Amino acid sequence: MASASDQDAERRTRLANERTYLAWWRTALTAFAVSIGTGKLVPALTDEAPLPYTLLGTGFAALGLALVLGAFARQRAVERAVREGGFAQIGDAWLIVLSLTGLILGAGVIAVTVA
């Protein structure tokens, strides 16, 4: 039987996992909002060609979808690790994909801002 201190640590870890899951969702919802703003609102308010904005908006929407999927996968992995008394390290491939996506979208924002 686990001690009260161990049970408390497990509760804190599970609550932190829940907060992290919700943070991933908040980030995904932000990406969706940026997608709508970039892909639909900006072209409607300017005389510029809509294609670059549509592509950027689509990229931000794809990022939002990836974040929702990542939130679910990460929450399940951490929960499983807590149950088993281990640690769930996030994979390097996932970090690389998210980082490259952010870099590409950021460069796209710079490109349409400067052009």
Buried (B, 14 or more C-beta within 10 A) or exposed (E): EEEEEEEEEBEEBBEEBEEBBEEBBEBBEBBBEBBEBBBBEBBEEEEEEBEBBBBBBEBBBBBBBBBBEBBEBBBEBBBEBBEEEEEBEEEEEEEEBBEEBEEEBEEBBEEBEEE
